[in-house]
Amino acid sequence: MNFPSNLFNSHSKEDGNFFLGMTKILGFKPKKLKIYQKAFLHRSANKRDKDGNPMNYERLEFLGDSMLGTIISRHLYNEVPLGDEGYLTKMRSKIVSREHLNELGKDLDLIKYVESRIPKSHFGDNIHGNVFEALVGAIYLDRGYNYCEKFINERVIAPYVDIEMLEGKVISYKSLVIEWCQKQKKNFNYNVYEDTGNDSLKHFAVKLSIGNNVVAKARATSKKKAEERASKRAYFALQDKMKKS
């Protein structure tokens, strides 16, 4: 592999290692290395540009999210000619779900490039998906749409997108439970309360009631996660009834 002759003279050793790492992940050479470095810059690093503006990956994350949605939408439009708007939207949501993006970021081990003042062990799972989206945004700014599409095809669509498998994939058990309750005209309630217990981190506990019965309980470090876990347990407890209705 041929690299620019002045790469290691004009950049630090760290830049050279970063260039090599990005080239391996991307499958092509970055032109503007600083854009990719910004894609891994956490706000806790407290870096600013020459005009004093904060620098971190969040704007690139926004751009990458848009590019992912556009390219995945185009792929689904071409691959599923009979799919209506609702079906295509649902399939796209499954592909670009936070859970799936986190898996992509983990598979590429992107977190090792993140610059922050926070120990990486303290980050939640979403950091993996966030930097993956920021990387996509950096590709678009550095190389344009075609390179961005090529990267998403090779890293997302080819290895992970199977329409038949996606049709059966559940991305929100809470949505399924609520939809079923509304269809069956059943009252439901998520009773959420703080539950520290013996854990060092604050936890939340959830009791999911349908009608007058508590059908599932769960704990997690956020209300949203606790509700989703309780919903998943409720789904498996009620799936026979749900499938018949």
Secondary structure, DSSP 8 states (H G I E B T S, - for coil): ----TTHHHHS-HHHHHHHHHHHHHHSS--S-HHHHHHTTB-GGG-EE-TTS-EE-SHHHHHHHHHHHHHHHHHHHHHH-TT--HHHHHHHHHHHT-HHHHHHHHHHTTGGGG-B-SS-GGG--THHHHHHHHHHHHHHHHHH-HHHHHHHHIIIIIHHH--HHHHHT--S-HHHHHHHHHHHTT--EEEEEEE--TT-SS--EEEEEEETTEEEEEEEESSHHHHHHHHHHHHHHHHHHHHHH-
